[in-house]
Amino acid sequence: QVQLVESGGGLVQPGGSLNLSCAASGSIASINAMGWYRQGSGLKRELVATITSGGTINYAASVKGRFTISRDHAKNTLYLQMNGLKPEDTAAYYCNAKVLRVQMDYWGKGTLVIVSS
């Protein structure tokens, strides 16, 4: 089992920045990849960025160059630094952990990001 708790969301003006955090606990060593997903109102959940245990990173085209995903193994924490935020980035942001051995996806409860003037 893996437990994930997100934090760092909030209201920010267009062009501003936020840094999301995801604290992981439980069977940390079993995690093969972690990532951030988001879901806007009335929209499907979509991938934002992922990072594998080997350090391979993938970004959605819409956030590439503005968002940075990173992982602090010592703190068991995943981060998403978001710069140059746009109103279309408004969404609930969810942390995800994949454990391939048991083919499981674990999710946090999400943190809300609102980009508005």
N, C-alpha and C positions, 0 to 999 in steps of 0.2 A: 504494500500500500504506500501511496505517496500523497502527502497533503500539501496543498499550494495556497498561499495567501497573498493576494495582490494589495498594493498600496501605492499612493502617489498621484491618484487622479485628482481632477478638480476643474475649475473654470479658469480659462486663460484666454487672453486676447489673440487675435490672428497675428502670426509672426512670433509669438511667444514660445516658451519651452516648458517642458515637464519631464521629469524622470520617474518612470514607473519602476517599482520593485516587486519581486515575487519571491517570497520566502518559502523554501521547500523543506519538508521534513518527512521522516519515515524511511523507506527503502531508497535512499539517495543513490547508492552505488549501482542500482539496477537501471537508472535512467540512461537511455541512449540518445535522446534529443529533447530539447526544450524549446518553447517558442511563445510568441505573442500572437493572438488572434483578436479580431475586433468585430463587433456587430452593431451597426447603426440601426436606428429606428426603422422597422419595416424591411430590413435588409437581411441577407444571409450572413452567417459568420464567415469571415474571410481571414486568410493568413496575412500577417504583418511581417513577421521575421522569425526565423528559426536558427538554432545553433546546435550542432551535434556534439557528442562527447569528445569527438576528435577535433572540434573547433571549426568545422565547416559552417559557413553562414550563408543564409539565403534571405533576400528581402523581396517584398512585393514591389512591383515597378512604381507604384504610387507613392512609396515612402523612401525609395532608394535615394541616398544623398542627403536626406533630412533626418532619418532615424538611425540609431545605432544600438544594436543588441550586444549584450555582454553578460558574462557569467563569472561570478566569484565563487570558486569551489570551496574556499576556506569558510565562507559565510553561508554556503548553500543558498545563494541568492542569484536570481536572474534579474537583469535590468533592461530597460528600454529608454534610452535618451531620445527625446523627441524635440527637434528644433524646427523652426519655420512652420509652426502649426497652422493649419488651414481649417476653415469651418467644416470642410468635408472630412476632416479627421475626427469629428465628433462621433463618439461611439462608446460602448462598454468594451473595455479591453480585458481579455482573459489570458491567463497564463496556462500553458499546456506542458505536460511531460509525457513522453512516450517510453514505454517499457516493452521492447520488442519480444523479450523472452516469454512474456505472458500475453502479448498482443493487446496491451491495455493503453488507453489514453486517460490521463488524469487532468482534471480541470479545476482551476480556482473559481471563486464566485464572481470575480470581475471587479473592475474599478472603472468609474465613469469619468470620461474626459469630455469636456464641453469647450469648444473653441468658438467664442463669440465676442463681439464688441458691445 
